[in-house]
Amino acid sequence: MRLGTVNRAWVASLGAGAVLATADVAQARNGWAMNKEQFAELMAPMFEDMSPEETAARFGHPNGFVVNAAADALAARGEAVMPLLLRLLGDQHPGLRRGAILTMHRWLGEGKNGDPVPDPELAERIVESLRPLAGDQNIEVSVTMGLLLQRIGADSEAVREILVELSKHPNPRTRGCAVAMGASVIEDAATAIRIGMHAVAAPQNVPSSWGRALRLIQSNLKDDAALAAIPTVAQFMRNMANSRPVRGMFSDSPQVISLEILDAVWSPDVQALPDVVPAVCRAYVRLPWSAYPGWFKARTLATGLLERLGPGAAPAIRATLAEEKAWLSSATDRQVRSVGVTRERARELIGYLERLAEALEQGAEPPETLKYILEKTYEDESSAMDLDATGLDL
C-alpha cells in the first residue's frame, strides 16, 4: 500500500505519538497493519524539518517503528552525521547508542550476511568506531552491534576484539552472533577458540547454542591454542552437561562434541587436568541409558576414554565416585530418572568405576567392559525410549 496521498504538511506538524495514534486508528478502521517501510514513509515528513540532533533524540522512543524511521531519516543525510553518531555511541542512554548503530547499518544496506558491502572503507571505519562498545552490557545494543558485524562479514583485529567481548555477554543471542562469526569469518584459530570457550562457559544457554560453541572449538583443534580450551570443556561436562538446561531427550550434541574433543587431544597431560577424569566418569554414570544413536555414541566415547586412563587417574576416579554416591543417595528417584538412568543402573556403573580404579591402582589392565556395556544398552528393556521410564522431556 502506498501512502503518497498523505498530507505531508499535516503529518510534519504531528509528533511521533500523534502519528502512532493515527496509525492505530487506521489499522482499527481498515483492518491492516503497516510494516516498517510503510511506517517510515508515513513518518518521513515529520523528520524533514528536524535537525539531526532532534531526529537522533527519537532513538529513545519506546516504539521500535519510530526508532527505525529515525534511523532511516538520519542515514539519508549521509556521512555528514558521522560526528553525531560517534557522540551517540558514547551516550549513557542505550537507545541512543543502539540508534547510532542502526543508522550505520542503513549505510551498508540490507544485503544478506557476507554479501559485499557497498563501501568497504566505510565499513572498516564503522567497526573501529564500535570498539569502545565491545563490552556494552545492554542487550539491545550488543545484539544490534552483533547483527551489524555479521552484515559486514569481514575479519580484522577490531572485529576479533569485539567478538571476543560479545562472546562473554550474558545474552544468548549476542553470544550466538559471536559464535556464528567465529565459525564463518574469523580466520585466526586462537581467536575462534577464545570465542568458543567464553560461549561454552556461559551459565544460561540452550543445548544447540552450547553445541555450536563446542563445534567452533572442535573445528580448530589442530591449532596449538586448542589445548587451552580443554579445561573449559571439561568443566562444562562436569558441572553443567548433566542437568537442565543442557540435558534433555534430544540434547546429546553438547555431550558428544565434548567427548569427541577430549578423544581427539587425549594424552597423559590432558588426563592430568583437574576436571577431565571427573568429567568423563560423571558422563559415564549419568548419560541416558538409551539406544538413541546420539546417546549411544556418547556412551561409546565415554567408555573408550575410561579404558585409556593411566594409573595416575585412580585418585580422581575415587573422588568422583564419592561425589556420585553422594548424589545418588540424596537425589529423589525422579531426579535420577531425569538424567536418563535408573538408580539401579547408576549403581551398576559406579561399581564398574570402582573396579576400574582398583585395576589402575594395581597396575592391571582395565576390565574388558566396552562390548558388554554397549550390547547391554540394546538388550536391556529399560533402554527403550519411554519417557515414563527415563523421566526426560521432549
C-alpha positions in Angstrom: 0.0 0.0 0.0 1.4 3.4 -1.0 0.9 6.4 1.3 1.5 9.1 -1.3 -1.8 10.8 -0.7 -0.9 11.6 2.9 -0.9 15.3 3.7 2.8 15.7 4.3 2.5 19.2 5.9 -0.1 17.8 8.3 2.0 14.8 9.2 5.0 17.0 9.7 3.1 19.0 12.2 2.4 16.0 14.3 4.6 14.5 17.0 5.6 10.8 17.0 2.8 10.0 19.5 0.2 11.5 17.2 1.5 9.7 14.2 1.4 6.4 16.2 -2.2 7.1 17.3 -3.2 7.9 13.7 -1.6 4.6 12.5 -3.5 2.7 15.2 -6.8 4.3 14.2 -6.1 3.4 10.5 -5.3 -0.1 11.5 -8.5 -0.4 13.6 -10.7 1.0 10.8 -9.2 -0.6 7.8 -8.1 -3.9 9.2 -4.5 -3.7 8.1 -1.2 -3.0 9.9 1.6 -1.0 8.5 5.0 -2.7 8.1 8.3 -1.0 8.9 8.7 0.6 5.4 5.1 2.0 5.4 5.5 3.5 8.8 8.9 5.1 7.9 7.2 6.6 4.8 4.4 8.0 7.0 6.8 9.5 9.4 9.3 10.9 6.9 7.6 14.3 6.7 7.9 14.7 10.4 11.7 14.4 10.2 12.2 16.7 7.1 12.4 19.9 9.1 14.2 18.4 12.1 17.8 18.9 12.8 20.0 15.7 13.0 20.1 16.1 16.8 16.3 16.3 17.0 16.0 13.3 14.8 18.5 11.4 16.9 16.5 12.2 20.0 13.8 9.9 18.7 16.1 6.9 19.2 15.0 7.0 22.8 11.3 6.5 21.8 9.7 3.2 23.2 8.2 2.3 19.8 10.6 0.5 17.6 8.9 1.8 14.4 9.7 5.3 15.5 13.3 4.4 16.1 13.7 2.7 12.7 12.1 5.7 11.0 14.5 8.0 12.7 17.5 5.8 11.7 16.2 5.9 8.0 15.9 9.7 8.2 19.3 10.2 9.7 21.1 7.8 7.4 19.6 9.7 4.4 21.7 12.7 5.4 24.9 10.7 4.6 28.2 10.6 6.3 27.8 14.2 7.4 26.2 12.9 10.5 29.1 10.6 11.4 30.4 13.0 14.1 26.9 13.0 15.7 26.8 9.2 15.6 30.2 8.9 17.2 28.9 11.1 20.1 25.8 9.0 20.4 27.9 5.8 20.7 29.2 7.2 24.0 25.9 8.4 25.3 24.6 7.0 28.6 21.2 6.2 27.0 21.3 2.7 25.4 18.6 3.7 23.0 20.8 6.4 21.5 23.7 4.1 21.3 21.6 1.5 19.5 20.1 4.1 17.2 23.6 5.2 16.1 24.4 1.6 15.2 21.1 1.1 13.3 21.9 4.2 11.3 25.4 2.9 10.4 23.7 -0.4 9.4 21.5 1.5 7.0 24.5 2.8 5.1 25.7 -0.7 4.4 22.4 -1.8 3.0 20.1 -4.8 3.8 22.0 -7.4 2.0 22.5 -10.9 3.3 25.3 -11.6 5.8 28.5 -12.0 3.9 27.4 -10.1 0.8 29.9 -7.4 -0.2 29.2 -4.1 1.5 28.9 -1.0 -0.8 31.7 0.8 0.8 34.4 -1.4 2.5 36.4 1.6 3.8 33.2 3.0 5.5 32.6 -0.5 7.0 36.1 -0.5 8.4 35.6 2.9 10.0 32.4 1.8 11.5 34.0 -1.3 13.0 36.7 0.9 14.6 34.1 3.2 16.0 32.4 0.2 17.7 35.5 -0.9 19.6 34.6 1.2 22.7 31.2 -0.6 22.9 32.7 -4.1 22.8 31.8 -4.7 26.5 28.4 -2.9 26.4 26.1 -4.9 28.7 22.9 -3.6 27.2 21.2 -6.5 25.3 19.7 -4.3 22.6 22.9 -2.5 21.9 25.0 -5.7 21.9 22.6 -7.6 19.6 22.4 -4.7 17.2 26.1 -4.5 17.1 26.5 -8.2 16.5 24.0 -8.1 13.6 25.9 -5.2 12.1 29.2 -7.1 12.3 27.5 -10.1 10.7 26.3 -7.8 7.8 29.9 -6.6 7.3 31.2 -10.1 7.4 34.9 -9.2 7.4 37.8 -10.3 9.6 40.1 -7.7 11.3 41.8 -7.0 14.5 39.0 -4.8 15.7 36.3 -7.4 14.7 38.2 -10.1 16.7 38.4 -7.8 19.7 34.7 -7.0 19.7 33.6 -10.6 19.1 35.7 -11.9 22.0 33.9 -9.5 24.2 30.5 -10.3 22.7 31.1 -14.0 23.4 31.2 -13.2 27.1 27.9 -11.3 27.1 25.1 -12.6 29.4 22.6 -12.6 26.5 22.5 -15.9 24.5 21.6 -14.1 21.2 24.6 -11.8 21.5 26.9 -14.8 22.1 25.3 -16.6 19.2 26.3 -13.7 16.9 29.9 -14.0 18.1 30.0 -17.8 17.7 28.4 -17.6 14.2 31.1 -15.1 13.1 33.8 -17.1 14.8 32.8 -20.0 12.6 32.3 -18.2 9.3 34.5 -15.1 9.3 37.4 -15.3 11.8 40.5 -16.8 10.3 42.6 -16.8 13.4 42.2 -20.1 15.2 43.3 -18.8 18.6 40.6 -16.1 18.5 37.9 -18.5 17.3 38.8 -20.8 20.2 38.6 -18.0 22.7 35.1 -17.1 21.4 34.0 -20.7 21.7 35.5 -21.0 25.3 33.6 -18.0 26.5 30.3 -19.1 25.0 30.7 -22.7 26.4 31.3 -21.3 29.9 28.0 -19.3 29.8 25.7 -20.3 32.6 22.5 -19.9 30.6 22.0 -21.2 27.1 20.1 -23.7 25.0 21.6 -27.0 24.0 22.1 -26.1 20.4 24.0 -22.9 21.4 26.4 -24.9 23.6 26.7 -27.3 20.7 27.7 -24.6 18.2 30.2 -23.1 20.6 31.8 -26.5 21.2 31.8 -27.2 17.5 33.7 -24.0 17.0 36.4 -25.3 19.4 36.4 -28.7 17.7 36.9 -27.2 14.3 40.1 -25.6 15.4 41.7 -28.5 17.3 44.7 -28.6 15.0 45.9 -25.3 16.4 48.2 -25.3 19.4 45.8 -22.9 21.2 43.1 -25.6 21.3 44.7 -27.2 24.5 43.8 -24.0 26.4 40.1 -24.8 25.8 40.2 -28.3 27.3 39.7 -27.2 31.0 36.7 -25.2 29.9 35.2 -28.2 28.0 35.9 -30.5 31.0 34.3 -28.0 33.4 31.2 -27.8 31.2 31.0 -31.6 31.1 31.5 -32.0 34.9 29.3 -29.1 36.2 26.7 -28.3 33.6 26.2 -31.0 30.9 24.2 -33.5 33.1 21.5 -31.1 34.3 19.0 -28.6 33.0 19.0 -26.6 30.8 21.6 -28.6 28.9 20.1 -32.0 29.4 17.0 -33.1 27.5 15.9 -36.1 25.5 17.5 -34.9 22.2 20.3 -32.7 23.6 23.1 -35.2 23.0 25.1 -32.9 20.8 27.0 -30.9 23.5 28.0 -34.2 25.3 29.0 -35.9 22.1 31.1 -33.0 20.8 32.7 -32.5 24.3 33.7 -36.2 24.3 35.0 -36.1 20.7 37.2 -33.1 21.7 38.7 -35.0 24.6 39.1 -38.1 22.4 41.0 -36.1 19.7 43.5 -34.5 22.1 43.8 -37.3 24.7 47.2 -37.6 26.3 48.7 -38.1 29.8 48.9 -34.3 30.1 45.2 -33.9 29.2 44.2 -36.7 31.6 46.1 -34.9 34.4 44.0 -31.7 34.0 41.8 -31.2 37.1 38.3 -31.7 35.7 39.0 -34.2 32.8 38.8 -37.5 34.6 35.8 -36.5 36.8 34.0 -35.2 33.7 34.4 -38.5 31.9 33.4 -40.5 34.9 30.3 -38.4 35.5 29.3 -38.7 31.9 29.7 -42.5 32.1 27.4 -42.7 35.1 24.8 -40.1 34.1 24.5 -40.4 30.3 21.0 -41.6 29.3 20.9 -45.4 29.1 19.2 -45.3 25.7 19.7 -46.8 22.2 19.1 -43.4 20.7 22.1 -43.0 18.4 23.3 -39.8 19.9 23.4 -41.0 23.4 24.8 -44.4 22.3 27.6 -42.6 20.6 28.3 -40.5 23.7 28.4 -43.6 25.9 30.7 -45.3 23.5 33.1 -42.3 23.6 33.0 -42.1 27.4 33.7 -45.8 27.8 36.5 -45.7 25.3 38.2 -42.8 27.2 37.9 -44.6 30.5 39.7 -47.6 29.0 42.6 -45.3 28.0 43.1 -44.0 31.5 46.6 -44.4 33.0 47.5 -45.3 36.6 47.6 -41.7 37.7 43.8 -41.4 37.2 42.8 -43.6 40.1 42.6 -40.8 42.8 40.4 -38.7 40.5 38.1 -41.7 39.9 37.9 -42.3 43.6 37.0 -38.7 44.3 34.3 -38.7 41.6 32.9 -42.0 42.9 32.4 -40.3 46.3 30.5 -37.4 44.6 28.3 -39.8 42.5 27.5 -41.9 45.5 26.5 -38.8 47.5 24.4 -37.6 44.5 22.7 -41.0 44.3 21.9 -41.1 48.0 20.5 -37.6 48.2 18.6 -37.4 44.8 15.0 -38.5 44.5 14.0 -41.2 42.1 12.6 -38.5 39.8 15.8 -36.6 39.9 17.8 -39.7 39.0 15.4 -40.6 36.2 15.6 -37.0 34.9 19.1 -37.6 33.5 18.0 -40.8 31.8 19.2 -43.6 34.1 17.6 -45.7 36.8 19.0 -45.8 40.4 19.9 -49.5 39.9 21.7 -48.8 36.6 23.7 -45.9 38.2 24.8 -48.2 41.0 26.0 -50.8 38.4 28.0 -48.1 36.5 29.5 -46.8 39.8 30.5 -50.4 40.5 32.4 -50.6 37.2 34.3 -47.4 38.0 35.3 -48.9 41.4 36.7 -52.0 39.6 38.5 -49.7 37.1 40.1 -47.7 40.0 41.2 -50.9 41.6 42.8 -52.2 38.4 44.6 -48.9 37.8 45.9 -48.9 41.4 47.2 -52.4 41.0 48.8 -51.7 37.6 46.5 -54.1 35.8 44.7 -53.6 32.5 41.2 -52.0 32.7 38.4 -54.6 32.8 37.0 -55.6 29.4 33.6 -54.0 29.6 33.1 -51.9 26.4 31.4 -54.7 24.5 29.3 -55.7 27.5 28.2 -52.1 28.2 27.2 -51.3 24.6 25.5 -54.6 24.0 23.6 -54.3 27.3 22.3 -50.9 26.1 20.4 -52.6 23.3 19.4 -55.8 25.2 18.1 -54.2 28.3 14.4 -53.4 28.0 14.9 -50.2 30.1 16.9 -48.7 27.2 13.7 -48.2 25.3 12.9 -44.5 24.7 10.0 -44.5 27.1 9.5 -41.0 28.6 7.9 -42.5 31.7 11.0 -44.7 32.3 13.6 -42.1 31.6 11.9 -39.0 33.0 13.2 -37.0 30.1 11.1 -34.4 28.3 10.8 -33.9 24.6 
